[in-house]
């Protein structure tokens, strides 16, 4: 078990976007179990507040705050909330993301802009808002701070009917590398890595599979699901906690020599 506490045994603050469900909720639970204080952020207020209450009832410091990741003002409010509740953050998990499954001809400019606003711009704004806090906390504790940016196998390979999604996730990969190099050049004590899961068995994936069926990838969502599971050499889609465990590794000092890297928990999908 990785321990997300500082040298004095104090919980490190982790800010998680899209934390109310799916991979985000699993990540919040795993971070809390590892000793972190968790600020759950999302636009799903009821689910986010419920998760924070669940974590507190288990003895973990946790809070919820609304966050539209595409809003610079919303990011400022989240930062101030974190400072008031616990202090400076040392872990930022940029997990929030959306998808649209559609052929290119049917993908509207509004679809394209919406995906970039959440999947890419949101991560840029988060890193920009929290950079000073992450660095200052690292200087004080002697532990490098960590940013984990959620990409996808769709940030490494092309996938039909997901042109916009692939474009956003590819941008996350290179934005993470560029940020890692920039922070190093500036002497900021912040590691930045991207994570590239295969298909994860969540409500998000279920919606994508439904849409894949609608565009003709498979005769039905059930057959689309079976085809996607077979495409992973490991034989199944990921459980959200399998990705959350990888995120905790990147957040922890166990990965302290990793920056500008990409971790690919994809069940062998991109090895083919």
N, C-alpha and C positions, 0 to 999 in steps of 0.2 A: 504494500500500500504506500503510495506517495503521500508525503505530508506537506500540506500547503499552509505552513506557518512560518513566521520569521524566527530569527535566532533567539528571541525572547519568548517564543511559544505563542505569540499573538497571531490570530487568524489573519491571513492575507485576504484582501478584498478582491473578489472576482466579479466583474460586470459581464453579464451574459445577455446578448440580444436574441430575440426570438426564443426566450426562455420558457414560455408557458406550456409548450407541448413538444412532442416528438424528440428529436435529438437534443433540442435545447433543454427540455425538462430533465431528460436523462443526465445531461451534462451538469445541470444545477445540483442534482442529487449526488452525483459522483464527486463534484467539487466540495460539497458540504461534508460528505463522508470523509474526505481527505483533509478536513480541517479548515477549509476556507470559509470566510464570510461571503455570502452570495447576494448580489443585487440582481434580481430577476427583472428583466425588462422585456416588454412586448406591447402589442396593441390589443391583446386579448386580456382585458383587465380582470375579469372574474377568474379565469383559469390561472393567471399569474399570481393573483392574491391568494388563491387556494394553495398553490404550490409553495409560496413563501410561508404560509401558515403551517403547512405540512412539515416543512423543514424546521421551523421554530419549535413545533411540538415534539420533534425528535431531538431537540437540544442544540440545534445549529443556528447561528446568527444569520438571518435572512430577511430580505425585504423585497417588495415589488414596487416598480415605478413604470408608468406608461412611457413608451418611447416610440415615436415615429422616426425610424433611422434616417429617413431622407430629410429631416428637419434639423438644421444647425441649432436653432433655439431649443429644440427638444433635447439634443445632446448636452447642451449647456445645463439644462435643468437636471438631467440625470447626474452629471458630474457633481453639481452642488448638493444633490441629495446624498450621493455617496460620501462626500466629505462630511456632511452633517451627521450621517448615520454611523460611520465607522472610521473615516479618514481617507487617505489617498489609496487609489486602486493600484494593484501590482499585477493584475491579470485582466485582460480584456478578451473575451471570446465573441467575435463578430460572427454570429450564427444565423441571424435573420435572413430569410430568403424566400423568394416566390418563383413560380415557373408558369410558363404557358406552352402547351403542346399544340402546335399548329404548323402547317406548312408555311414556307416563307411568304408565298403570295397572300396567305390569309392572316399574316402577322401584321397588325397595324402599327403605325408609328407610336400610338398611345401605349400599345403593349410593350414595344421596345423601350420607350422612355420609362415606363413603370418598372420594368425589370431592372434596368440600370440604376434607377433611383434607389431601389431597395438593396439589390445584390452587390452593387459596386460602390456607388456614391455613399451609401450608408457606412460602409467600412472605411472609406476615406475620411468621412467626417468623424467617426469614432476615434481613429488613430490620431487625427489632428487635435481633437478636443482633449484627449487623455495623455498625450505624449509627455507633457511637462510633469504631470503627477506620477506617471509610470517611472520616469527617470529619477525624480526626486525621492520616491519611495525606495528605489533600488540603491541609490547612494546612501540613504539612511540605514537600510538593513543589510547592505552588502550582498543582496541577492538580485540577480538580473530579473527585471520584469518581463512578462511574456504576453505577446499578442498572438492569438490563434484565429486565423481567418478561414471561414468555411468556403471552400471551393467544391469541387466535385470531380468525378471521372470526366464529366462534361467540360471541365477546364483543361483536360489533357488530350481528349479525343473528340472527334465530331460525332454527333448523334442526330439522325434524321428527325425532322419535325420539332427540333429544339434549337433552332439557329440562334434565337435571342438569348436563351438560357446559356448555351455554350459560350456565346460572346461575353456574357457577364462573368461567367465562372473562369474563363480564360483570363479576363482582366484582373480577377482577384489573385490569380497565381503570380502574374508579373508585378502587380502592385505590391504584393507582399515581399517579393524579392527586392524591389527597388527601395521600399521602406526600410528593410533590414540593412541594406547597404548604406542608405542615407544616415540612419541612426548610428551605425558604426563609425561612419566618417565624421559625424558630429560629436562623437564621444558619448552618446546617450546610451545608457545601460538598459536597453530594451531589445529583446529578441522578437523577431516576427517570422512566423511560419504559416504555411497554408496546409489544409487538410483536404483530401480528395476521396470521399467515400464512394463506394459503389451504391447500388440501390438499397435503401434502408426501409424496413417494413414499418411505415408510419402512415398516418392519415394523408400527409403530403404525397407520399408515393402512391397511395391508393387513388388519389385524384388524378395524378399523372397517368396511371395505368388506365383509368377510365377514359381519359382524353386520348390516349394512344389507340384504344379500341375504336374511338369515334373517328379518328383520322385514317383508319384502315391498317394499322400495324398488326392487329390480330382481330379475329371475329368477335371477341368479347373481352371484357376486363379480366375474366378468369384465365383465358388463354394467353392474354398479354402478360399476366402475372407469372404463369408457368414458364413462358418463353424467357422472361427476364431472369427468373430464378435459375434456369438452365444456363443462361449466359455467364453466370458466375461459376468458375471452375470449382469453387468450394462447395457448390451445390444448393445454395439458398441465398436469400437476401439477408442483409445484416439486421441484427437486433439493434435498436438505438443505443443500448448500453455498450455494445462493442465499439461504437464510434465515440461515445462519451469517454470510455477508458483511454482511448488514444488521445483525446483532447486533454485529459488530465495529465497524461504523460508529457505533452507539449507544454502545458502550463507549469509543470513542476521542474525542480532542479535536476531531475533525472535526465532531462534533455538539454542541460545547460550549455552544451557545445553546438546545439542546433540553432541556426538562424538563416533565413533566406532559403529554407529547405521546404520540401513538400512531402507530407506523409500520406500514403495511399492505402488505406484500409478498404480494399475493394474486392476481397475474396478471389483475387487472381484475374479480375476482369481485364485489366490493361496489360497483363503479362502475355496475352494471346497474340 
